[in-house]
Amino acid sequence: MKNKLIILLILITTSVCAQELSKEEKQEKLFLEAEKYLKRNKLKKALFKYQFVCGTYAPETEFKRKANARIDSLLPIAQKKEMKKWKGKWELKQLKTDMFDFKKIIVKEDSIAFFKNKSDSIAARIEKIKTPEFNHKNFLNTRSVVFANNEVWEFNVEKHKRKDRLFVKLKTDSEGTSYLILDHRHMIIDRKERKKALAEEVRTFYTRIK
């Protein structure tokens, strides 16, 4: 019995050591997967794979160094590609926040104009588009912009019944306070009620005018 316990302990120890040694192998696998996405022009998927290679507890290897370099060069490209989707004139269709109530937004190549009313020709606020400085310790985000007063906003375009919707969110205010949208609909026990609740759009969004 004693010998069996010793053998079992050796097997467990060997298994744990093997798992520790396999971190580099797993890192290499993730890097190669990212490279495949990049070759297929799946830029965002490649970026997120590269970030997994550079995880907090990732070993310091050549793969991590290369992945960090890939992120630095590819992130600005992905951000510009994302921003092209925002360009145009948008009007408010659903307001689900008390942090702003702009009725119209016009996004140009390098600026975003906010209007209090749909009929206004003079913007209540105009901000230059600037992407936040990327910290390799943070999660990748291609949809955020930072304004002159240090506010961080997120813009995202999604298709709904073949029409574009621009979802707008104030993520961090000028004082540095960050905000999250809490969505507990998945926790509704009754299946029919949960399905009904999930069918509703709970985010603030705009639709394209032009």
C-alpha positions in Angstrom: 0.0 0.0 0.0 2.8 2.3 0.9 4.6 1.6 -2.4 1.4 2.3 -4.3 1.1 5.7 -2.5 4.7 6.6 -3.4 4.1 5.7 -7.0 0.9 7.7 -7.1 2.7 10.8 -5.6 5.5 10.4 -8.2 2.9 10.2 -11.0 1.1 13.3 -9.7 4.4 15.2 -9.4 5.5 14.2 -12.9 2.1 15.3 -14.3 2.3 18.7 -12.6 5.8 19.2 -13.9 4.8 18.2 -17.4 1.9 20.8 -17.2 4.4 23.5 -16.1 6.8 22.6 -19.0 3.9 22.6 -21.5 3.2 26.3 -21.0 5.8 27.2 -23.6 4.3 24.6 -26.0 0.8 26.1 -25.4 2.2 29.5 -26.0 3.8 28.4 -29.3 0.5 26.8 -30.4 -1.4 30.0 -29.7 1.2 32.1 -31.6 0.9 29.8 -34.6 -2.9 30.0 -34.5 -2.6 33.8 -34.4 -0.3 33.7 -37.5 -2.9 31.6 -39.4 -5.6 34.2 -38.6 -3.3 37.0 -39.8 -2.6 35.2 -43.1 -6.3 34.9 -43.6 -6.7 38.6 -42.9 -8.7 37.9 -39.7 -7.1 40.8 -38.0 -9.1 41.1 -34.8 -9.0 37.3 -34.2 -5.3 37.4 -34.7 -4.8 40.2 -32.3 -6.8 38.5 -29.5 -4.8 35.3 -30.0 -1.5 37.3 -29.8 -2.7 38.8 -26.5 -3.3 35.3 -25.1 0.3 34.6 -26.0 1.3 37.6 -23.9 -0.9 36.7 -20.9 -0.1 37.9 -17.4 1.5 34.5 -16.4 2.9 33.8 -19.8 6.6 32.7 -19.8 9.1 35.2 -21.3 9.9 33.6 -24.6 10.6 34.6 -28.2 6.9 33.9 -29.0 5.8 36.5 -26.4 8.3 39.1 -27.7 7.1 38.5 -31.3 3.4 38.6 -30.2 3.9 41.9 -28.4 5.6 43.4 -31.6 2.7 42.1 -33.7 0.1 43.8 -31.4 2.0 47.1 -31.5 2.0 47.1 -35.3 -1.4 45.6 -36.0 -3.6 47.4 -33.4 -3.5 50.8 -35.1 -4.6 49.2 -38.3 -7.5 47.3 -36.6 -8.6 50.5 -34.9 -8.7 52.5 -38.1 -10.6 49.7 -39.8 -13.2 49.7 -36.9 -13.5 53.5 -37.1 -14.4 53.5 -40.7 -17.7 51.7 -39.7 -18.6 54.7 -37.5 -18.4 57.4 -40.2 -21.6 59.0 -41.1 -24.6 60.8 -39.6 -26.6 59.1 -36.9 -29.8 59.9 -35.0 -30.9 58.6 -31.6 -33.4 55.7 -31.6 -33.2 54.4 -28.1 -31.8 56.1 -24.9 -30.9 53.8 -22.1 -28.5 56.0 -20.1 -28.6 59.2 -18.0 -25.0 60.0 -18.8 -25.7 61.8 -22.1 -28.8 62.5 -24.2 -27.4 63.7 -27.6 -30.0 63.3 -30.3 -27.6 63.3 -33.3 -24.0 62.3 -33.8 -21.8 63.0 -36.9 -18.6 61.0 -37.2 -16.0 62.2 -39.6 -12.4 61.0 -40.4 -10.8 62.7 -37.4 -13.7 64.1 -35.3 -17.0 63.3 -33.6 -19.7 65.9 -33.3 -22.6 65.6 -30.7 -25.9 67.5 -31.2 -28.5 68.2 -28.6 -31.4 68.0 -31.1 -31.8 66.2 -34.5 -32.5 69.5 -36.3 -29.4 71.3 -34.9 -26.8 72.4 -37.4 -24.4 73.6 -34.7 -22.8 70.9 -32.5 -23.0 71.0 -28.8 -19.7 69.3 -28.6 -16.9 68.4 -31.0 -14.1 66.0 -30.1 -11.0 65.0 -32.0 -10.7 61.2 -32.4 -7.7 59.8 -30.5 -7.2 56.2 -29.6 -6.2 55.4 -26.0 -2.6 54.5 -25.4 -2.3 50.7 -25.3 -0.9 49.0 -22.2 0.1 45.4 -22.8 -1.4 44.6 -19.3 -4.8 45.7 -20.4 -7.4 43.8 -22.6 -7.4 44.8 -26.3 -10.1 47.1 -27.4 -10.4 48.5 -31.0 -13.6 50.4 -30.3 -12.5 53.0 -27.7 -11.5 56.7 -28.2 -10.2 59.2 -25.6 -11.3 62.8 -25.7 -9.3 65.9 -24.6 -10.9 65.9 -21.1 -9.7 62.2 -20.6 -13.2 60.7 -21.1 -13.1 57.3 -22.8 -16.0 56.5 -25.1 -16.8 53.3 -27.0 -18.5 53.2 -30.4 -19.6 50.0 -32.1 -21.6 49.4 -35.3 -23.8 46.3 -35.5 -26.2 45.1 -38.2 -29.8 44.6 -37.3 -32.3 43.5 -40.0 -29.8 44.8 -42.6 -29.6 48.2 -41.0 -26.7 49.7 -39.1 -26.9 50.5 -35.4 -24.3 52.6 -33.7 -24.0 51.7 -30.0 -22.5 54.5 -27.9 -21.2 54.1 -24.4 -19.3 56.4 -22.0 -16.8 54.0 -20.4 -14.7 56.4 -18.2 -15.5 59.9 -17.2 -13.1 62.8 -16.9 -12.5 62.0 -13.2 -11.3 58.5 -14.1 -14.4 56.7 -12.9 -15.3 53.7 -15.1 -18.8 52.4 -15.8 -20.1 49.0 -16.8 -23.5 47.9 -18.0 -24.9 45.2 -15.7 -27.2 42.8 -17.6 -28.9 40.1 -15.4 -31.4 38.9 -18.0 -29.6 35.5 -18.3 -30.3 34.9 -14.7 -34.1 35.0 -15.2 -35.3 31.5 -14.2 -38.5 31.3 -16.2 -37.5 30.3 -19.8 -40.2 32.3 -21.6 -39.6 35.4 -19.5 -35.9 35.1 -20.1 -36.4 34.7 -23.8 -38.7 37.8 -23.9 -36.2 39.9 -21.9 -33.2 38.9 -24.0 -35.1 39.9 -27.2 -35.2 43.5 -25.9 -32.3 45.9 -26.8 -31.1 47.4 -23.5 -28.3 49.6 -24.9 -28.4 53.1 -26.2 -28.2 53.2 -30.0 -28.4 55.4 -33.0 -29.4 54.6 -36.6 -27.7 55.9 -39.7 -29.3 58.9 -41.5 -26.5 59.2 -44.1 
